Amino acid sequence: MIRANNIAILTDFSLSDNYNGVMEGTIRRFNKDVNITYLSGNSKKFNVKSASYLLYTGYRFFPRKTVFLVVVDPGVGTERDALLVKTRNYFFIGPDNGVLYPSIIEDGIVEIRKINNPKVFLSKEISKTFHGRDIFAVSAALLSTGVETEAFGDVKSQNDLYKYELKYYEKINYGLKTKVVYVDNFGNVTLGITSREFKVKENQIYEINVKGLKYKVTSKRTFGYGEENQLIIYSNGYGFLEIGINKGSAYHTLKTSEGDEICLEDYTQGDSSPST
């Protein structure tokens, strides 16, 4: 019997509506003693890419056997599958739209189940638009009480999962081409590459190309070493390369968002002149 004492919720439901609260109430109908934590109840709306980053950078800090209940689901009610995934250390419940993929691949998939057994739904008549309550929350609660994974539905092959690769880069000239994977509330722009994969030299000037515009960025250890309005690049708290401004917003300067391509090159090696 599996008993998971912790459920961590990640949604884009926001804090002003009652959807998060209703999901939590639904969970407690089945397991009033389970510990519930919010990885985030206010992820960016409809943005599977940013939610995937939040989950990937957050899951490993939770106790083993935590159930991650992820409802960032712009395809709710369509043909996309509802999933329960057992990995080496955790359980993940959410839509098959790529949001779970980087995390479950990294932790190591043990078993994948479609949640398609009506016996684990909240009722015979489920909402077409609120699977977070009627399918996902109930499944997380039942799993936490010890219900075995085979009760939830059919086995699904890893090959049939919707895939989303969080990390992406390819080498070019004196640097690399990558993409934006997350923009946080401060306007810091996270890139799809870690500082292990590309080591920036401290106080080195780099050139970035974003949507055809070029900017200078200087590598620093942290925000406090950046000058006013200076774009800096550094390793963020999760090991990803990130572009920011000390007490400012790199997002407002670069006007970029998740999925945009960014080229990063050593400025001292190139011949071009940044426009900013």
Phi and psi in degrees as GROMACS dihedral restraints (atoms count N, CA, C in turn):
[ dihedral_restraints ]
;  ai    aj    ak    al  type     phi  dphi    fc
    3     4     5     6     1   -94.4    20    10
    4     5     6     7     1   129.3    20    10
    6     7     8     9     1  -126.1    20    10
    7     8     9    10     1   118.6    20    10
    9    10    11    12     1  -112.0    20    10
   10    11    12    13     1   112.3    20    10
   12    13    14    15     1   -84.7    20    10
   13    14    15    16     1    -6.2    20    10
   15    16    17    18     1  -128.6    20    10
   16    17    18    19     1   133.9    20    10
   18    19    20    21     1  -121.1    20    10
   19    20    21    22     1   126.6    20    10
   21    22    23    24     1  -111.9    20    10
   22    23    24    25     1   125.0    20    10
   24    25    26    27     1  -104.8    20    10
   25    26    27    28     1   136.5    20    10
   27    28    29    30     1  -132.5    20    10
   28    29    30    31     1   115.5    20    10
   30    31    32    33     1  -138.7    20    10
   31    32    33    34     1   169.1    20    10
   33    34    35    36     1  -110.6    20    10
   34    35    36    37     1    27.3    20    10
   36    37    38    39     1   -76.1    20    10
   37    38    39    40     1   -14.8    20    10
   39    40    41    42     1    76.1    20    10
   40    41    42    43     1   175.4    20    10
   42    43    44    45     1  -102.3    20    10
   43    44    45    46     1    -3.8    20    10
   45    46    47    48     1   -93.9    20    10
   46    47    48    49     1   -22.7    20    10
   48    49    50    51     1   -97.8    20    10
   49    50    51    52     1   177.6    20    10
   51    52    53    54     1   -99.8    20    10
   52    53    54    55     1     6.8    20    10
   54    55    56    57     1   -62.9    20    10
   55    56    57    58     1   -44.5    20    10
   57    58    59    60     1   -61.0    20    10
   58    59    60    61     1   -44.3    20    10
   60    61    62    63     1   -64.3    20    10
   61    62    63    64     1   -39.1    20    10
   63    64    65    66     1   -67.0    20    10
   64    65    66    67     1   -38.8    20    10
   66    67    68    69     1   -62.6    20    10
   67    68    69    70     1   -44.6    20    10
   69    70    71    72     1   -63.9    20    10
   70    71    72    73     1   -41.0    20    10
   72    73    74    75     1   -62.2    20    10
   73    74    75    76     1   -38.4    20    10
   75    76    77    78     1   -63.7    20    10
   76    77    78    79     1   -42.6    20    10
   78    79    80    81     1   -59.0    20    10
   79    80    81    82     1   -43.8    20    10
   81    82    83    84     1   -72.9    20    10
   82    83    84    85     1   -17.3    20    10
   84    85    86    87     1   -63.3    20    10
   85    86    87    88     1   -31.0    20    10
   87    88    89    90     1  -100.2    20    10
   88    89    90    91     1   -27.7    20    10
   90    91    92    93     1  -149.1    20    10
   91    92    93    94     1    90.3    20    10
   93    94    95    96     1   -71.7    20    10
   94    95    96    97     1   -14.4    20    10
   96    97    98    99     1  -101.5    20    10
   97    98    99   100     1    -2.4    20    10
   99   100   101   102     1   -69.1    20    10
  100   101   102   103     1   147.3    20    10
  102   103   104   105     1   -84.1    20    10
  103   104   105   106     1   127.9    20    10
  105   106   107   108     1  -118.2    20    10
  106   107   108   109     1   127.8    20    10
  108   109   110   111     1  -126.2    20    10
  109   110   111   112     1   148.2    20    10
  111   112   113   114     1  -103.2    20    10
  112   113   114   115     1   111.8    20    10
  114   115   116   117     1   -63.3    20    10
  115   116   117   118     1   -42.5    20    10
  117   118   119   120     1  -168.4    20    10
  118   119   120   121     1   133.7    20    10
  120   121   122   123     1  -104.0    20    10
  121   122   123   124     1    11.5    20    10
  123   124   125   126     1  -142.5    20    10
  124   125   126   127     1    39.3    20    10
  126   127   128   129     1   -64.5    20    10
  127   128   129   130     1   162.1    20    10
  129   130   131   132     1   -62.1    20    10
  130   131   132   133     1   134.9    20    10
  132   133   134   135     1   -61.4    20    10
  133   134   135   136     1   130.3    20    10
  135   136   137   138     1    65.0    20    10
  136   137   138   139     1     5.9    20    10
  138   139   140   141     1   -98.1    20    10
  139   140   141   142     1    91.2    20    10
  141   142   143   144     1   -65.4    20    10
  142   143   144   145     1   -35.3    20    10
  144   145   146   147     1   -61.7    20    10
  145   146   147   148     1   -48.4    20    10
  147   148   149   150     1   -68.7    20    10
  148   149   150   151     1   -37.4    20    10
  150   151   152   153     1   -65.1    20    10
  151   152   153   154     1   -37.0    20    10
  153   154   155   156     1   -60.8    20    10
  154   155   156   157     1   -40.1    20    10
  156   157   158   159     1   -66.1    20    10
  157   158   159   160     1   -44.5    20    10
  159   160   161   162     1   -59.9    20    10
  160   161   162   163     1   -42.9    20    10
  162   163   164   165     1   -67.2    20    10
  163   164   165   166     1   -45.9    20    10
  165   166   167   168     1   -63.1    20    10
  166   167   168   169     1   -41.1    20    10
  168   169   170   171     1   -81.9    20    10
  169   170   171   172     1   -12.1    20    10
  171   172   173   174     1  -107.0    20    10
  172   173   174   175     1   -28.9    20    10
  174   175   176   177     1   -62.6    20    10
  175   176   177   178     1   -36.1    20    10
  177   178   179   180     1   -70.5    20    10
  178   179   180   181     1   -10.4    20    10
  180   181   182   183     1   -88.4    20    10
  181   182   183   184     1    -0.3    20    10
  183   184   185   186     1   -98.0    20    10
  184   185   186   187     1   158.6    20    10
  186   187   188   189     1   -61.1    20    10
  187   188   189   190     1   151.3    20    10
  189   190   191   192     1   -57.6    20    10
  190   191   192   193     1   148.8    20    10
  192   193   194   195     1    73.4    20    10
  193   194   195   196     1     7.5    20    10
  195   196   197   198     1   -60.6    20    10
  196   197   198   199     1   141.1    20    10
  198   199   200   201     1   -97.6    20    10
  199   200   201   202     1   119.5    20    10
  201   202   203   204     1   -94.2    20    10
  202   203   204   205     1   115.1    20    10
  204   205   206   207     1  -101.6    20    10
  205   206   207   208     1   106.2    20    10
  207   208   209   210     1  -115.3    20    10
  208   209   210   211     1   116.6    20    10
  210   211   212   213     1  -126.5    20    10
  211   212   213   214     1    78.0    20    10
  213   214   215   216     1  -121.8    20    10
  214   215   216   217     1    97.0    20    10
  216   217   218   219     1  -141.8    20    10
  217   218   219   220     1    67.7    20    10
  219   220   221   222     1   -62.7    20    10
  220   221   222   223     1   -16.2    20    10
  222   223   224   225     1   -95.4    20    10
  223   224   225   226     1    18.4    20    10
  225   226   227   228     1   -54.2    20    10
  226   227   228   229     1   135.0    20    10
  228   229   230   231     1    86.0    20    10
  229   230   231   232     1    -5.3    20    10
  231   232   233   234     1   -92.7    20    10
  232   233   234   235     1  -164.8    20    10
  234   235   236   237     1   -78.1    20    10
  235   236   237   238     1    -4.2    20    10
  237   238   239   240     1   -61.9    20    10
  238   239   240   241     1   143.9    20    10
  240   241   242   243     1   -78.7    20    10
  241   242   243   244     1   149.9    20    10
  243   244   245   246     1   -91.5    20    10
  244   245   246   247     1   134.4    20    10
  246   247   248   249     1  -120.4    20    10
  247   248   249   250     1   146.7    20    10
  249   250   251   252     1  -122.5    20    10
  250   251   252   253     1   120.8    20    10
  252   253   254   255     1  -120.9    20    10
  253   254   255   256     1   125.5    20    10
  255   256   257   258     1   -97.9    20    10
  256   257   258   259     1   126.2    20    10
  258   259   260   261     1  -111.4    20    10
  259   260   261   262     1  -174.6    20    10
  261   262   263   264     1   -59.9    20    10
  262   263   264   265     1   -34.0    20    10
  264   265   266   267     1  -123.6    20    10
  265   266   267   268     1   -12.0    20    10
  267   268   269   270     1  -142.9    20    10
  268   269   270   271     1   179.3    20    10
  270   271   272   273     1  -127.2    20    10
  271   272   273   274     1   142.9    20    10
  273   274   275   276     1  -129.6    20    10
  274   275   276   277     1   130.6    20    10
  276   277   278   279     1  -125.8    20    10
  277   278   279   280     1   129.8    20    10
  279   280   281   282     1   171.5    20    10
  280   281   282   283     1  -176.2    20    10
  282   283   284   285     1   -77.3    20    10
  283   284   285   286     1   153.0    20    10
  285   286   287   288     1   -87.4    20    10
  286   287   288   289     1    73.3    20    10
  288   289   290   291     1  -127.9    20    10
  289   290   291   292     1    12.6    20    10
  291   292   293   294     1   100.6    20    10
  292   293   294   295     1   -14.5    20    10
  294   295   296   297     1   -64.5    20    10
  295   296   297   298     1   -32.6    20    10
  297   298   299   300     1   -86.3    20    10
  298   299   300   301     1   -21.3    20    10
  300   301   302   303     1   -56.7    20    10
  301   302   303   304     1   -52.7    20    10
  303   304   305   306     1   -59.2    20    10
  304   305   306   307     1   -37.1    20    10
  306   307   308   309     1   -71.6    20    10
  307   308   309   310     1   -45.3    20    10
  309   310   311   312     1   -71.4    20    10
  310   311   312   313     1   -31.4    20    10
  312   313   314   315     1   -67.9    20    10
  313   314   315   316     1   -43.3    20    10
  315   316   317   318     1   -66.0    20    10
  316   317   318   319     1   -43.5    20    10
  318   319   320   321     1   -77.5    20    10
  319   320   321   322     1   -19.1    20    10
  321   322   323   324     1    97.8    20    10
  322   323   324   325     1   109.1    20    10
  324   325   326   327     1   -73.0    20    10
  325   326   327   328     1   130.9    20    10
  327   328   329   330     1  -104.0    20    10
  328   329   330   331     1   -40.9    20    10
  330   331   332   333     1  -157.0    20    10
  331   332   333   334     1   141.7    20    10
  333   334   335   336     1  -125.9    20    10
  334   335   336   337     1   130.0    20    10
  336   337   338   339     1  -125.8    20    10
  337   338   339   340     1   137.2    20    10
  339   340   341   342     1   -74.4    20    10
  340   341   342   343     1   138.4    20    10
  342   343   344   345     1   -90.8    20    10
  343   344   345   346     1    86.5    20    10
  345   346   347   348     1  -132.1    20    10
  346   347   348   349     1    16.6    20    10
  348   349   350   351     1   -92.0    20    10
  349   350   351   352     1   112.1    20    10
  351   352   353   354     1   -57.0    20    10
  352   353   354   355     1   -20.0    20    10
  354   355   356   357     1   -68.2    20    10
  355   356   357   358     1   -18.3    20    10
  357   358   359   360     1  -101.7    20    10
  358   359   360   361     1     8.8    20    10
  360   361   362   363     1   -86.0    20    10
  361   362   363   364     1   161.0    20    10
  363   364   365   366     1   -64.2    20    10
  364   365   366   367     1   -36.8    20    10
  366   367   368   369     1  -156.8    20    10
  367   368   369   370     1   175.4    20    10
  369   370   371   372     1   -68.3    20    10
  370   371   372   373     1   -32.4    20    10
  372   373   374   375     1  -106.3    20    10
  373   374   375   376     1    99.8    20    10
  375   376   377   378     1   -97.8    20    10
  376   377   378   379     1   151.7    20    10
  378   379   380   381     1   -66.9    20    10
  379   380   381   382     1   145.2    20    10
  381   382   383   384     1   -77.5    20    10
  382   383   384   385     1   -16.9    20    10
  384   385   386   387     1  -120.1    20    10
  385   386   387   388     1    -2.2    20    10
  387   388   389   390     1  -131.1    20    10
  388   389   390   391     1    59.6    20    10
  390   391   392   393     1   -67.6    20    10
  391   392   393   394     1   -21.2    20    10
  393   394   395   396     1   -56.9    20    10
  394   395   396   397     1   -38.6    20    10
  396   397   398   399     1   -84.3    20    10
  397   398   399   400     1   -49.4    20    10
  399   400   401   402     1   -82.6    20    10
  400   401   402   403     1   -22.0    20    10
  402   403   404   405     1  -123.4    20    10
  403   404   405   406     1   -57.4    20    10
  405   406   407   408     1   -69.3    20    10
  406   407   408   409     1   -47.5    20    10
  408   409   410   411     1   -64.3    20    10
  409   410   411   412     1   -42.1    20    10
  411   412   413   414     1   -62.6    20    10
  412   413   414   415     1   -42.9    20    10
  414   415   416   417     1   -62.6    20    10
  415   416   417   418     1   -43.8    20    10
  417   418   419   420     1   -62.1    20    10
  418   419   420   421     1   -41.4    20    10
  420   421   422   423     1   -65.6    20    10
  421   422   423   424     1   -45.8    20    10
  423   424   425   426     1   -64.1    20    10
  424   425   426   427     1   -41.1    20    10
  426   427   428   429     1   -60.5    20    10
  427   428   429   430     1   -39.2    20    10
  429   430   431   432     1   -68.1    20    10
  430   431   432   433     1   -20.8    20    10
  432   433   434   435     1   -89.0    20    10
  433   434   435   436     1    -7.3    20    10
  435   436   437   438     1   112.2    20    10
  436   437   438   439     1     4.1    20    10
  438   439   440   441     1   -64.5    20    10
  439   440   441   442     1   132.1    20    10
  441   442   443   444     1   -73.4    20    10
  442   443   444   445     1   153.0    20    10
  444   445   446   447     1   -62.2    20    10
  445   446   447   448     1   -32.6    20    10
  447   448   449   450     1   -66.2    20    10
  448   449   450   451     1   -15.7    20    10
  450   451   452   453     1   -73.9    20    10
  451   452   453   454     1   -15.6    20    10
  453   454   455   456     1   -86.0    20    10
  454   455   456   457     1   -23.7    20    10
  456   457   458   459     1   154.5    20    10
  457   458   459   460     1  -162.6    20    10
  459   460   461   462     1   -75.4    20    10
  460   461   462   463     1   152.5    20    10
  462   463   464   465     1   -69.1    20    10
  463   464   465   466     1   143.0    20    10
  465   466   467   468     1  -123.9    20    10
  466   467   468   469     1   139.2    20    10
  468   469   470   471     1   -76.6    20    10
  469   470   471   472     1   142.7    20    10
  471   472   473   474     1   -58.3    20    10
  472   473   474   475     1   -33.0    20    10
  474   475   476   477     1   -65.3    20    10
  475   476   477   478     1   -21.2    20    10
  477   478   479   480     1   -93.9    20    10
  478   479   480   481     1     1.3    20    10
  480   481   482   483     1   -70.2    20    10
  481   482   483   484     1   147.8    20    10
  483   484   485   486     1   -73.1    20    10
  484   485   486   487     1   124.5    20    10
  486   487   488   489     1  -103.7    20    10
  487   488   489   490     1   135.8    20    10
  489   490   491   492     1  -135.6    20    10
  490   491   492   493     1   120.3    20    10
  492   493   494   495     1   -93.1    20    10
  493   494   495   496     1   114.7    20    10
  495   496   497   498     1   -70.0    20    10
  496   497   498   499     1   -43.3    20    10
  498   499   500   501     1   -91.6    20    10
  499   500   501   502     1   135.0    20    10
  501   502   503   504     1  -153.9    20    10
  502   503   504   505     1   130.1    20    10
  504   505   506   507     1  -164.0    20    10
  505   506   507   508     1   153.9    20    10
  507   508   509   510     1  -142.2    20    10
  508   509   510   511     1   144.6    20    10
  510   511   512   513     1   -76.6    20    10
  511   512   513   514     1   140.0    20    10
  513   514   515   516     1  -139.8    20    10
  514   515   516   517     1   140.6    20    10
  516   517   518   519     1    35.6    20    10
  517   518   519   520     1  -108.1    20    10
  519   520   521   522     1  -108.4    20    10
  520   521   522   523     1    28.1    20    10
  522   523   524   525     1  -169.6    20    10
  523   524   525   526     1  -133.5    20    10
  525   526   527   528     1  -155.4    20    10
  526   527   528   529     1   163.4    20    10
  528   529   530   531     1  -112.5    20    10
  529   530   531   532     1   130.2    20    10
  531   532   533   534     1  -141.4    20    10
  532   533   534   535     1  -162.5    20    10
  534   535   536   537     1  -141.5    20    10
  535   536   537   538     1   162.2    20    10
  537   538   539   540     1   -80.7    20    10
  538   539   540   541     1   127.2    20    10
  540   541   542   543     1  -108.7    20    10
  541   542   543   544     1   -16.8    20    10
  543   544   545   546     1  -164.9    20    10
  544   545   546   547     1   143.3    20    10
  546   547   548   549     1  -124.6    20    10
  547   548   549   550     1   118.6    20    10
  549   550   551   552     1   -87.9    20    10
  550   551   552   553     1  -178.5    20    10
  552   553   554   555     1   -64.9    20    10
  553   554   555   556     1   -21.5    20    10
  555   556   557   558     1   -87.4    20    10
  556   557   558   559     1    -7.5    20    10
  558   559   560   561     1    89.5    20    10
  559   560   561   562     1    11.9    20    10
  561   562   563   564     1   -75.0    20    10
  562   563   564   565     1   136.9    20    10
  564   565   566   567     1  -108.0    20    10
  565   566   567   568     1   111.3    20    10
  567   568   569   570     1   -91.0    20    10
  568   569   570   571     1   136.0    20    10
  570   571   572   573     1  -100.8    20    10
  571   572   573   574     1   158.9    20    10
  573   574   575   576     1   -83.9    20    10
  574   575   576   577     1    44.4    20    10
  576   577   578   579     1  -152.9    20    10
  577   578   579   580     1   144.6    20    10
  579   580   581   582     1   -94.7    20    10
  580   581   582   583     1   165.3    20    10
  582   583   584   585     1   -71.0    20    10
  583   584   585   586     1   -16.4    20    10
  585   586   587   588     1   -72.3    20    10
  586   587   588   589     1   -36.3    20    10
  588   589   590   591     1   -80.7    20    10
  589   590   591   592     1   -26.9    20    10
  591   592   593   594     1  -144.3    20    10
  592   593   594   595     1   108.3    20    10
  594   595   596   597     1   -89.7    20    10
  595   596   597   598     1   117.6    20    10
  597   598   599   600     1   -86.4    20    10
  598   599   600   601     1   142.3    20    10
  600   601   602   603     1   -85.0    20    10
  601   602   603   604     1   132.9    20    10
  603   604   605   606     1   -60.2    20    10
  604   605   606   607     1   134.6    20    10
  606   607   608   609     1    66.5    20    10
  607   608   609   610     1    13.3    20    10
  609   610   611   612     1   -82.1    20    10
  610   611   612   613     1   141.1    20    10
  612   613   614   615     1   -92.4    20    10
  613   614   615   616     1   131.3    20    10
  615   616   617   618     1  -120.7    20    10
  616   617   618   619     1   159.9    20    10
  618   619   620   621     1  -113.9    20    10
  619   620   621   622     1   132.8    20    10
  621   622   623   624     1  -116.6    20    10
  622   623   624   625     1   145.6    20    10
  624   625   626   627     1  -117.1    20    10
  625   626   627   628     1   116.1    20    10
  627   628   629   630     1  -125.6    20    10
  628   629   630   631     1   115.0    20    10
  630   631   632   633     1    53.9    20    10
  631   632   633   634     1    37.7    20    10
  633   634   635   636     1    84.9    20    10
  634   635   636   637     1    -5.2    20    10
  636   637   638   639     1  -102.1    20    10
  637   638   639   640     1   142.6    20    10
  639   640   641   642     1  -111.2    20    10
  640   641   642   643     1   141.3    20    10
  642   643   644   645     1  -138.3    20    10
  643   644   645   646     1   150.8    20    10
  645   646   647   648     1   -91.2    20    10
  646   647   648   649     1   136.0    20    10
  648   649   650   651     1  -129.9    20    10
  649   650   651   652     1   144.1    20    10
  651   652   653   654     1  -115.1    20    10
  652   653   654   655     1   133.5    20    10
  654   655   656   657     1   -75.9    20    10
  655   656   657   658     1   131.4    20    10
  657   658   659   660     1  -137.2    20    10
  658   659   660   661     1   159.7    20    10
  660   661   662   663     1   -71.3    20    10
  661   662   663   664     1   -33.9    20    10
  663   664   665   666     1  -163.3    20    10
  664   665   666   667     1   173.1    20    10
  666   667   668   669     1   -57.5    20    10
  667   668   669   670     1   -41.6    20    10
  669   670   671   672     1   -61.4    20    10
  670   671   672   673     1   -17.9    20    10
  672   673   674   675     1   -89.1    20    10
  673   674   675   676     1    -5.7    20    10
  675   676   677   678     1   -84.3    20    10
  676   677   678   679     1   145.9    20    10
  678   679   680   681     1   -81.6    20    10
  679   680   681   682     1   167.4    20    10
  681   682   683   684     1   -58.1    20    10
  682   683   684   685     1   129.5    20    10
  684   685   686   687     1    65.2    20    10
  685   686   687   688     1    12.2    20    10
  687   688   689   690     1   -87.4    20    10
  688   689   690   691     1   127.7    20    10
  690   691   692   693     1   -72.8    20    10
  691   692   693   694     1   128.9    20    10
  693   694   695   696     1  -126.3    20    10
  694   695   696   697     1   155.9    20    10
  696   697   698   699     1  -124.1    20    10
  697   698   699   700     1   140.6    20    10
  699   700   701   702     1  -160.0    20    10
  700   701   702   703     1   172.6    20    10
  702   703   704   705     1   -91.3    20    10
  703   704   705   706     1   123.0    20    10
  705   706   707   708     1   -80.5    20    10
  706   707   708   709     1  -175.8    20    10
  708   709   710   711     1   -65.4    20    10
  709   710   711   712     1   -12.3    20    10
  711   712   713   714     1  -111.9    20    10
  712   713   714   715     1     8.1    20    10
  714   715   716   717     1    89.3    20    10
  715   716   717   718     1     0.6    20    10
  717   718   719   720     1   -86.0    20    10
  718   719   720   721     1   148.1    20    10
  720   721   722   723     1   -70.1    20    10
  721   722   723   724     1   139.8    20    10
  723   724   725   726     1  -143.5    20    10
  724   725   726   727     1   146.9    20    10
  726   727   728   729     1  -111.4    20    10
  727   728   729   730     1   129.0    20    10
  729   730   731   732     1  -147.4    20    10
  730   731   732   733     1  -178.5    20    10
  732   733   734   735     1  -137.0    20    10
  733   734   735   736     1   134.9    20    10
  735   736   737   738     1   -60.5    20    10
  736   737   738   739     1   115.9    20    10
  738   739   740   741     1    58.3    20    10
  739   740   741   742     1    31.2    20    10
  741   742   743   744     1  -147.1    20    10
  742   743   744   745     1  -175.3    20    10
  744   745   746   747     1  -119.2    20    10
  745   746   747   748     1   113.7    20    10
  747   748   749   750     1   -66.8    20    10
  748   749   750   751     1   -30.7    20    10
  750   751   752   753     1   -59.9    20    10
  751   752   753   754     1   -43.0    20    10
  753   754   755   756     1   -66.3    20    10
  754   755   756   757     1   -29.5    20    10
  756   757   758   759     1   -79.0    20    10
  757   758   759   760     1   -47.1    20    10
  759   760   761   762     1   -86.3    20    10
  760   761   762   763     1   -23.3    20    10
  762   763   764   765     1    50.9    20    10
  763   764   765   766     1    52.9    20    10
  765   766   767   768     1  -121.2    20    10
  766   767   768   769     1   164.0    20    10
  768   769   770   771     1  -149.0    20    10
  769   770   771   772     1   175.3    20    10
  771   772   773   774     1   -55.2    20    10
  772   773   774   775     1   131.8    20    10
  774   775   776   777     1    98.7    20    10
  775   776   777   778     1   -18.1    20    10
  777   778   779   780     1   -68.5    20    10
  778   779   780   781     1   144.1    20    10
  780   781   782   783     1   -85.9    20    10
  781   782   783   784     1   140.9    20    10
  783   784   785   786     1  -132.8    20    10
  784   785   786   787     1   132.0    20    10
  786   787   788   789     1  -102.8    20    10
  787   788   789   790     1   134.8    20    10
  789   790   791   792     1  -126.2    20    10
  790   791   792   793     1   122.7    20    10
  792   793   794   795     1  -135.9    20    10
  793   794   795   796     1   153.3    20    10
  795   796   797   798     1   -67.5    20    10
  796   797   798   799     1   114.4    20    10
  798   799   800   801     1   -62.4    20    10
  799   800   801   802     1   -32.8    20    10
  801   802   803   804     1   -70.9    20    10
  802   803   804   805     1   -17.5    20    10
  804   805   806   807     1   -95.7    20    10
  805   806   807   808     1   -15.5    20    10
  807   808   809   810     1   -95.2    20    10
  808   809   810   811     1   173.9    20    10
  810   811   812   813     1  -108.9    20    10
  811   812   813   814     1   -10.0    20    10
  813   814   815   816     1   -85.0    20    10
  814   815   816   817     1   162.2    20    10
  816   817   818   819     1  -117.7    20    10
  817   818   819   820     1   120.8    20    10
  819   820   821   822     1   -61.1    20    10
  820   821   822   823     1   146.2    20    10
  822   823   824   825     1   -82.7    20    10
  823   824   825   826     1   -15.6    20    10
